[in-house]
Amino acid sequence: MRTISEPAREIPVVAEADVVVCGGGPGGFSAAIAAARHGAKTILIERYGFLGGLATAGLVAPILGHTASRSSTPIVEGILREITERMHALNGAPAWEDTLSRWGIEFDAEALKIVLDEMTQEAGVQLMLHTYLADAALAGEEIAAVIVENKSGRQAVAGRVFIDATGDADIAARAGAPTTKGRAFDGRVESMGSFFHLAGFQPLSDERKRELRQQIEREMEDGRFHFYNAGFFNTCAYHKDHTSANMTRVAGDSTQAADMTRAELSVRREVWELLRYLRAHVPEFQDAYMQQTSPQVGPRESRQIVGPYRLTGEDIVAGRKFDDAVARGSWWVDIHCPLGHTYPVHLCVASCPKGEECPFWVAEFSGKREPMRRDRESLYPPQGDWYDIPYRCLLSVGVPNLLASGRCISATHEGMAGARVMGTCIAIGQAAGTAAALALAENLPLAGIHVQKLQQMLREDGQLV
Ligand SMILES: Cc1cc2nc3c(=O)[nH]c(=O)nc-3n(C[C@H](O)[C@H](O)[C@H](O)COP(=O)(O)OP(=O)(O)OC[C@H]3O[C@@H](n4cnc5c(N)ncnc54)[C@H](O)[C@@H]3O)c2cc1C
């Protein structure tokens, strides 16, 4: 590849904080709020003009992982519960108690944006929006500053503890900390996808919805659409005057701009093809319109930092508990086909009719290249149970003052397939921010904090650990 030299230059240190969080998604906003509430001067850097990560920029809904496996017992509260209650007060989410009997927390992404603005401001978090993390500057083994780009130019933000909540472990990668990516044997990651909202259609009976689902499934079988399910009338968001569908699927690596570009074009083309089809062939959708496509296509998996422990698929299905637990998860080993296979394929490890034909069909937990069919049931934690997220999954083995939060924690392909959901990411973020503040208050390295003290602080803040 042709290269050019970029001349070295002096850049201004525009801000300095105890805790610098990069990425304002579920793993980031919760970390920033928790750190600031515990007295740490905290800066939150986010590339978009709003917080929420895929919950807002991906229109992803509902928030999963708030109750124990297939049960209504809460396992995540703390900041997640507070956010839900605040959205409820804005008619943007159900009451907390009502969410417990549901598989996820439905919400209005616009309500989430304003709630997060208010909560970060009340906590005293300094926000840097429209700011992209470009690099990390090291002093010895530690990160001294992150280098950012925005309309003001190239700038540095100095800090003592850095929390990587970019989803893609961008800080870790830029700082040279070890990271892993994807399946153990070929590095392929779960496929990406995006949500879209359709509006302007006539009400549909359950019977009619069934008929239409079958009609779309037939079109998918004939190769007209490449969706992985036919649920175009799903309403995962809180308000029901529009659909909120999660049907698209594209294989690719979100750390590659070319893959992201291809994915954006592909999902927009597909959902517009669906809308054109519905207008032409389904009378109730004659006047339907695309209310919005998500601002970005959603990556499910990319880089993971490497910590002293990696969460595994075995931990999930066993409902494993750890002495250094700082968060709880209950979502199952939900792997979306890394090759991007679509209907009738949903998952690459369960119920996959293409399994035997797939060259990459493997024994998921052994990592061997041998066919092995697992049924979906065996990929869940035991009913009514959960798995712990150990504090060691948030640490970096390479950079002592770096923590990971959200989906880029230390985990295998199978482990992160469960821990990546938003309820779990918010719980991890609360733990990361609290741990950072604790380490700074006690003048201890991140790896040397008293985890029992951290657990106590989390409990006092309403979290279930
Ligand atoms: C199609 C799809 C469907 C899903 N369905 C569900 C579901 O139904 N329920 C559920 O709970 N979860 C679901 N998930 C998973 C969930 O949305 C994510 O795993 C979760 O949002 C991860 O949170 P995060 O904070 O780690 O990362 P993200 O939500 O990706 O947030 C990362 C943030 O960092 C910012 N950022 C990234 N890089 C930089 C940079 N270099 N500089 C500045 N800012 C940066 C981004 O703009 C973003 O705000 C789904 C995911 C996808 C893709």
The ligand as an SDF file (V2000), in Angstrom:
LIG
                    3D

 53 58  0  0  0  0  0  0  0  0999 V2000
  -28.5060   -5.5050   15.0570 C   0  0  0  0  0  0  0  0  0  0  0  0
  -28.2940   -5.5280   16.5330 C   0  0  0  0  0  0  0  0  0  0  0  0
  -29.3300   -5.9320   17.3520 C   0  0  0  0  0  0  0  0  0  0  0  0
  -29.1590   -5.9310   18.7290 C   0  0  0  0  0  0  0  0  0  0  0  0
  -30.2320   -6.2380   19.5200 N   0  0  0  0  0  0  0  0  0  0  0  0
  -30.1330   -6.0250   20.8440 C   0  0  0  0  0  0  0  0  0  0  0  0
  -31.3100   -6.0550   21.6430 C   0  0  0  0  0  0  0  0  0  0  0  0
  -32.4150   -6.3090   21.1610 O   0  0  0  0  0  0  0  0  0  0  0  0
  -31.1690   -5.7830   22.9690 N   0  0  0  0  0  0  0  0  0  0  0  0
  -29.9600   -5.5060   23.5470 C   0  0  0  0  0  0  0  0  0  0  0  0
  -29.9210   -5.2680   24.7640 O   0  0  0  0  0  0  0  0  0  0  0  0
  -28.8300   -5.4680   22.8080 N   0  0  0  0  0  0  0  0  0  0  0  0
  -28.8870   -5.6920   21.4770 C   0  0  0  0  0  0  0  0  0  0  0  0
  -27.7760   -5.5780   20.6950 N   0  0  0  0  0  0  0  0  0  0  0  0
  -26.4480   -5.3980   21.3290 C   0  0  0  0  0  0  0  0  0  0  0  0
  -26.1790   -4.0050   21.8760 C   0  0  0  0  0  0  0  0  0  0  0  0
  -26.8210   -3.0080   21.1180 O   0  0  0  0  0  0  0  0  0  0  0  0
  -24.6830   -3.6670   21.9200 C   0  0  0  0  0  0  0  0  0  0  0  0
  -23.8970   -4.7820   22.2000 O   0  0  0  0  0  0  0  0  0  0  0  0
  -24.4540   -2.5800   22.9830 C   0  0  0  0  0  0  0  0  0  0  0  0
  -25.0470   -1.3790   22.5390 O   0  0  0  0  0  0  0  0  0  0  0  0
  -22.9900   -2.3720   23.2650 C   0  0  0  0  0  0  0  0  0  0  0  0
  -22.8100   -1.2420   24.0790 O   0  0  0  0  0  0  0  0  0  0  0  0
  -21.4170   -0.4950   24.0760 P   0  0  0  0  0  0  0  0  0  0  0  0
  -21.5740    0.7260   24.9010 O   0  0  0  0  0  0  0  0  0  0  0  0
  -20.3420   -1.4450   24.4000 O   0  0  0  0  0  0  0  0  0  0  0  0
  -21.1650   -0.1120   22.5350 O   0  0  0  0  0  0  0  0  0  0  0  0
  -22.0160    0.8080   21.5740 P   0  0  0  0  0  0  0  0  0  0  0  0
  -23.4650    0.7540   21.8670 O   0  0  0  0  0  0  0  0  0  0  0  0
  -21.5630    0.4400   20.2000 O   0  0  0  0  0  0  0  0  0  0  0  0
  -21.5010    2.2750   21.9220 O   0  0  0  0  0  0  0  0  0  0  0  0
  -20.1940    2.6950   21.5900 C   0  0  0  0  0  0  0  0  0  0  0  0
  -20.1610    4.2140   21.5850 C   0  0  0  0  0  0  0  0  0  0  0  0
  -18.8280    4.6570   21.3560 O   0  0  0  0  0  0  0  0  0  0  0  0
  -18.8140    5.6290   20.3340 C   0  0  0  0  0  0  0  0  0  0  0  0
  -17.5230    5.4830   19.6440 N   0  0  0  0  0  0  0  0  0  0  0  0
  -17.0490    4.3710   19.0510 C   0  0  0  0  0  0  0  0  0  0  0  0
  -15.8250    4.5880   18.5780 N   0  0  0  0  0  0  0  0  0  0  0  0
  -15.5230    5.8700   18.8660 C   0  0  0  0  0  0  0  0  0  0  0  0
  -14.3830    6.6900   18.6280 C   0  0  0  0  0  0  0  0  0  0  0  0
  -13.3000    6.2210   18.0140 N   0  0  0  0  0  0  0  0  0  0  0  0
  -14.4030    7.9760   19.0620 N   0  0  0  0  0  0  0  0  0  0  0  0
  -15.5040    8.4720   19.6890 C   0  0  0  0  0  0  0  0  0  0  0  0
  -16.5990    7.7420   19.9520 N   0  0  0  0  0  0  0  0  0  0  0  0
  -16.6050    6.4560   19.5520 C   0  0  0  0  0  0  0  0  0  0  0  0
  -20.0000    5.2870   19.4570 C   0  0  0  0  0  0  0  0  0  0  0  0
  -20.4500    6.3950   18.7120 O   0  0  0  0  0  0  0  0  0  0  0  0
  -21.0210    4.8220   20.4900 C   0  0  0  0  0  0  0  0  0  0  0  0
  -21.7680    5.8910   21.0160 O   0  0  0  0  0  0  0  0  0  0  0  0
  -27.9040   -5.5770   19.3070 C   0  0  0  0  0  0  0  0  0  0  0  0
  -26.8510   -5.1880   18.4770 C   0  0  0  0  0  0  0  0  0  0  0  0
  -27.0400   -5.1530   17.1080 C   0  0  0  0  0  0  0  0  0  0  0  0
  -25.9070   -4.7030   16.2440 C   0  0  0  0  0  0  0  0  0  0  0  0
  1  2  1  0
  2  3  1  0
  2 52  2  0
  3  4  2  0
  4  5  1  0
  4 50  1  0
  5  6  2  0
  6  7  1  0
  6 13  1  0
  7  8  2  0
  7  9  1  0
  9 10  1  0
 10 11  2  0
 10 12  1  0
 12 13  2  0
 13 14  1  0
 14 15  1  0
 14 50  1  0
 15 16  1  0
 16 17  1  0
 16 18  1  0
 18 19  1  0
 18 20  1  0
 20 21  1  0
 20 22  1  0
 22 23  1  0
 23 24  1  0
 24 25  2  0
 24 26  1  0
 24 27  1  0
 27 28  1  0
 28 29  2  0
 28 30  1  0
 28 31  1  0
 31 32  1  0
 32 33  1  0
 33 34  1  0
 33 48  1  0
 34 35  1  0
 35 36  1  0
 35 46  1  0
 36 37  1  0
 36 45  1  0
 37 38  2  0
 38 39  1  0
 39 40  1  0
 39 45  2  0
 40 41  1  0
 40 42  2  0
 42 43  1  0
 43 44  2  0
 44 45  1  0
 46 47  1  0
 46 48  1  0
 48 49  1  0
 50 51  2  0
 51 52  1  0
 52 53  1  0
M  END
$$$$
